[in-house]
Amino acid sequence: MLKKLLIVLLLTIFTEGVFAQDFHISGSNDDVKLKKDYLKATKEFNYRTGKKPLDFYIDFQLGVGGTNANISGTGSNNYETKSKLGFTTGALFYISLFDVVKFSSGLSFDGKSFSYKPINIVDPDPNQDTTKNEKYLTANYVNIPLNFNLGGMISEDFGLWFNGGPYLGILTSSPDNQKSGLGFKNFDLGLNGTVTANYVFAYPFSVIFGANLKYGGLNNLGSTKTVDAIHTLNYTFFSGLRFSL
């Protein structure tokens, strides 16, 4: 009889211990989930109300635009240029350090193509087609910006942001410099500014719309016997998706 009582007692202690352990684990998981939900809700509230900006977010962009080129010739050499359609895509990340320093960087792929032709050619026949003198330069760049970031949420759903600073562009296409006669360089140093509006449709996701303006050729994109300097003005309009952390 005593032996049976000991067995029952041991089984009772073991069962209570298992149930207690399960209850503790379940309660711990609930606490962790509750804490995560609370932190997420707090972060979303702070972001929407502008009390604290995001520490890190990424913009995925897709857009279209054009490029105006300014080619300064040497002596009596002058050039007429026309803008051509180009596409842009890329991903930019934004970081806030201690709510003091805010900057953005990343990679963008921009098409900066244009056509050009000399305009110092004298045509004896005014009806003669001079488009044969027009040439097309394909210039596709990988751009790496280093921007300062300003802005924030102006309501719970809408935000407005400005980014501006220098950028370095690396030429990925290969125009024939001898054929073009422009001496086009393989890298572009310039300045850019971007205005972006975002709409938070399901935190942490936002849809974005914006416009970007790049002034290129601070390093002078071309220089030959007939070309003194080349500068570009690229403008794009884009849309995309923002993901915040």
Secondary structure, 3 states (H helix, E strand, C coil): CHHHHHHHHHHHHHHHHHHHHHHHHHHHHHHHHHHHHHHHHHHHHHHHHCCCCCCEEEEEEEEEEEEEEEEEECCCCCEEEEECEEEEEEEEEEEEECCCEEEEEEEEEEECCEEEEECCCCCCCCCCCCHHHCEEECCEEEEEEEEEEEEEECCCCEEEEEEEEEEEEEECCCCCHHHHCCCCCCEEEEEEEEEEEEEEEECCEEEEEEEEEEEECCCCCCCCCCEEEEEEEEEEEEEEEEEEC
